[in-house]
Amino acid sequence: MAEFPEYELLAVKQKWGMLAFQAFPRPWKPGGDWTSAEYARLGTLADAFADRSETVCERCGDGGLLRESRRIHLVLCDRCETQVPEHGRI
C-alpha cells in the first residue's frame, strides 16, 4: 500500500504451502499505464511476502514450518500441527 496505494489485486491464494499474490501497480487500462520498473518492484514485494509465508503458521501466526503430511501442504507451528486434522481444513 505504501508504494502502490492504487494497486489492483488480482488473486491471493495458497500454492504448495506458500502465499501466492498477484496484482498490478494500479488498475489496468488498455495499453497499460505502469512502467516495467514499477511492475518489477511490485513483483519483488510480493516475492518477499511469499518467502516469509513459508515461516508463519497459517493458523495462529507463530513461527511455522512447511508440513507435507496432508493432502494439502500447510505451514504450521508444532502446536497447530497436532490440532489440524488430516483433511487440512483450518
Backbone as CSV, one residue per row, in Angstrom:
resi,resn,N_x,N_y,N_z,CA_x,CA_y,CA_z,C_x,C_y,C_z
1,MET,0.824,-1.195,0.000,0.000,0.000,0.000,0.869,1.260,0.000
2,ALA,1.991,1.228,0.726,2.832,2.422,0.816,3.401,2.812,-0.546
3,GLU,3.844,1.833,-1.316,4.461,2.138,-2.611,3.449,2.205,-3.746
4,PHE,2.372,1.446,-3.640,1.376,1.384,-4.711,-0.034,1.502,-4.110
5,PRO,-0.429,2.705,-3.678,-1.704,2.862,-2.982,-2.927,2.515,-3.837
6,GLU,-2.788,2.509,-5.151,-3.918,2.190,-6.026,-3.794,0.798,-6.640
7,TYR,-2.977,-0.071,-6.035,-2.742,-1.367,-6.661,-4.057,-2.110,-6.899
8,GLU,-4.070,-2.924,-7.935,-5.242,-3.729,-8.270,-4.934,-5.175,-7.923
9,LEU,-5.647,-5.698,-6.963,-5.458,-7.074,-6.518,-6.121,-8.015,-7.509
10,LEU,-5.370,-8.973,-8.010,-5.895,-9.944,-8.959,-6.211,-11.274,-8.284
11,ALA,-5.318,-11.734,-7.416,-5.529,-13.026,-6.761,-4.645,-13.155,-5.531
12,VAL,-5.191,-13.778,-4.513,-4.431,-14.167,-3.333,-4.840,-15.599,-3.040
13,LYS,-3.849,-16.477,-2.961,-4.156,-17.871,-2.685,-2.941,-18.540,-2.071
14,GLN,-3.124,-19.775,-1.686,-2.030,-20.584,-1.177,-1.665,-21.590,-2.269
15,LYS,-0.388,-21.712,-2.541,0.072,-22.674,-3.539,1.294,-23.387,-2.984
16,TRP,1.177,-24.694,-2.804,2.248,-25.515,-2.254,2.713,-24.999,-0.891
17,GLY,1.768,-24.502,-0.089,2.081,-24.052,1.249,2.593,-22.627,1.336
18,MET,2.652,-21.928,0.217,3.151,-20.545,0.212,2.061,-19.589,-0.257
19,LEU,2.189,-18.341,0.154,1.306,-17.290,-0.319,1.585,-17.033,-1.793
20,ALA,0.547,-16.979,-2.586,0.659,-16.597,-3.993,-0.193,-15.336,-4.164
21,PHE,0.430,-14.253,-4.566,-0.200,-12.938,-4.602,0.053,-12.344,-5.976
22,GLN,-1.021,-11.943,-6.665,-0.870,-11.338,-7.984,-1.595,-9.997,-7.998
23,ALA,-0.931,-8.976,-8.497,-1.519,-7.633,-8.519,-0.875,-6.796,-9.616
24,PHE,-1.536,-5.703,-9.937,-0.988,-4.679,-10.817,-0.655,-3.461,-9.960
25,PRO,0.320,-2.641,-10.343,0.661,-1.439,-9.575,-0.510,-0.460,-9.430
26,ARG,-1.395,-0.459,-10.403,-2.619,0.363,-10.356,-3.617,-0.283,-11.304
27,PRO,-4.885,0.099,-11.280,-5.864,-0.551,-12.160,-5.412,-0.549,-13.623
28,TRP,-5.668,-1.654,-14.273,-5.253,-1.832,-15.665,-6.111,-0.996,-16.593
29,LYS,-5.459,-0.436,-17.605,-6.136,0.292,-18.672,-5.595,-0.239,-19.986
30,PRO,-6.374,-0.216,-21.044,-5.846,-0.666,-22.335,-4.526,0.034,-22.653
31,GLY,-3.542,-0.732,-22.988,-2.225,-0.178,-23.266,-1.337,-0.099,-22.033
32,GLY,-1.926,-0.298,-20.860,-1.166,-0.267,-19.606,-0.756,1.142,-19.237
33,ASP,-0.535,1.358,-17.970,-0.102,2.686,-17.554,0.885,2.611,-16.395
34,TRP,1.664,1.542,-16.362,2.737,1.450,-15.376,4.009,1.032,-16.099
35,THR,5.108,1.333,-15.515,6.387,1.024,-16.145,6.813,-0.403,-15.800
36,SER,7.736,-0.916,-16.560,8.256,-2.252,-16.256,8.986,-2.245,-14.910
37,ALA,9.594,-1.102,-14.552,10.268,-0.990,-13.255,9.255,-1.060,-12.107
38,GLU,8.098,-0.413,-12.273,7.059,-0.487,-11.242,6.543,-1.917,-11.087
39,TYR,6.303,-2.559,-12.207,5.796,-3.934,-12.175,6.828,-4.866,-11.541
40,ALA,8.095,-4.666,-11.857,9.158,-5.482,-11.257,9.247,-5.236,-9.755
41,ARG,9.111,-3.994,-9.321,9.157,-3.674,-7.888,7.995,-4.331,-7.156
42,LEU,6.810,-4.304,-7.733,5.657,-4.955,-7.119,5.896,-6.460,-7.024
43,GLY,6.500,-7.040,-8.047,6.841,-8.464,-8.008,7.849,-8.781,-6.916
44,THR,8.810,-7.910,-6.727,9.802,-8.093,-5.660,9.136,-8.066,-4.290
45,LEU,8.214,-7.127,-4.088,7.488,-7.047,-2.817,6.644,-8.302,-2.588
46,ALA,5.930,-8.742,-3.613,5.094,-9.941,-3.490,5.959,-11.167,-3.190
47,ASP,7.103,-11.279,-3.840,8.004,-12.413,-3.600,8.522,-12.425,-2.167
48,ALA,8.807,-11.247,-1.622,9.296,-11.175,-0.238,8.247,-11.689,0.736
49,PHE,6.980,-11.343,0.508,5.926,-11.833,1.391,5.675,-13.321,1.178
50,ALA,5.807,-13.797,-0.050,5.666,-15.229,-0.306,6.760,-16.003,0.419
51,ASP,7.983,-15.509,0.358,9.091,-16.163,1.074,8.833,-16.183,2.579
52,ARG,8.354,-15.070,3.110,8.078,-15.001,4.547,6.956,-15.948,4.948
53,SER,5.998,-16.159,4.050,4.860,-17.024,4.373,5.290,-18.461,4.647
54,GLU,6.480,-18.839,4.210,6.987,-20.193,4.469,7.384,-20.399,5.921
55,THR,7.379,-19.325,6.716,7.832,-19.417,8.102,6.782,-18.972,9.116
56,VAL,5.549,-18.709,8.648,4.484,-18.224,9.534,3.331,-19.215,9.537
57,CYS,2.955,-19.666,10.718,1.851,-20.621,10.858,0.564,-20.022,10.291
58,GLU,-0.092,-20.774,9.412,-1.323,-20.306,8.783,-2.489,-20.235,9.754
59,ARG,-2.379,-20.928,10.850,-3.487,-20.996,11.805,-3.381,-19.939,12.898
60,CYS,-2.186,-19.729,13.465,-2.075,-18.834,14.619,-1.097,-17.683,14.420
61,GLY,-0.262,-17.722,13.388,0.676,-16.638,13.132,2.035,-16.776,13.793
62,ASP,2.225,-17.820,14.607,3.550,-18.070,15.199,4.497,-18.595,14.128
63,GLY,5.736,-18.825,14.508,6.697,-19.406,13.579,6.258,-20.802,13.176
64,GLY,6.391,-21.122,11.915,5.954,-22.424,11.428,6.886,-23.018,10.407
65,LEU,6.589,-24.240,10.037,7.349,-24.984,9.033,6.389,-25.569,8.013
66,LEU,6.874,-25.787,6.808,6.065,-26.432,5.788,5.799,-27.871,6.202
67,ARG,4.522,-28.259,6.227,4.115,-29.626,6.594,3.522,-30.277,5.348
68,GLU,4.110,-31.380,4.950,3.668,-32.082,3.742,3.009,-33.417,4.068
69,SER,2.508,-33.564,5.289,1.941,-34.828,5.737,0.448,-34.961,5.438
70,ARG,-0.148,-33.962,4.806,-1.571,-33.979,4.476,-1.762,-33.919,2.965
71,ARG,-3.000,-34.018,2.536,-3.291,-33.878,1.104,-2.941,-32.487,0.601
72,ILE,-2.996,-31.496,1.478,-2.656,-30.115,1.129,-1.461,-29.684,1.965
73,HIS,-0.510,-29.034,1.344,0.663,-28.539,2.080,0.259,-27.328,2.901
74,LEU,0.669,-27.309,4.159,0.365,-26.206,5.069,1.622,-25.797,5.814
75,VAL,1.700,-24.522,6.195,2.763,-24.051,7.083,2.122,-23.940,8.469
76,LEU,2.628,-24.747,9.405,2.059,-24.806,10.749,3.165,-24.841,11.791
77,CYS,2.859,-24.316,12.980,3.763,-24.471,14.111,3.548,-25.868,14.696
78,ASP,4.392,-26.284,15.618,4.275,-27.622,16.206,2.933,-27.814,16.903
79,ARG,2.461,-26.792,17.619,1.193,-26.906,18.347,0.021,-27.091,17.375
80,CYS,-0.050,-26.270,16.345,-1.154,-26.358,15.389,-1.063,-27.622,14.541
81,GLU,0.147,-28.113,14.319,0.327,-29.359,13.568,-0.475,-30.479,14.212
82,THR,-0.548,-30.502,15.529,-1.280,-31.563,16.229,-2.783,-31.308,16.252
83,GLN,-3.221,-30.085,15.938,-4.631,-29.738,16.020,-5.355,-29.720,14.684
84,VAL,-4.627,-29.614,13.593,-5.252,-29.560,12.271,-5.455,-30.979,11.773
85,PRO,-6.696,-31.349,11.433,-6.966,-32.731,11.020,-6.335,-33.085,9.665
86,GLU,-6.382,-34.338,9.335,-5.757,-34.880,8.116,-6.233,-34.167,6.845
87,HIS,-7.526,-33.811,6.782,-8.038,-33.158,5.570,-7.486,-31.753,5.401
88,GLY,-6.879,-31.191,6.450,-6.193,-29.912,6.347,-7.048,-28.687,6.510
89,ARG,-8.344,-28.833,6.756,-9.196,-27.656,6.949,-8.840,-26.978,8.257
90,ILE,-8.506,-25.719,8.164,-8.084,-24.981,9.349,-9.288,-24.367,10.046
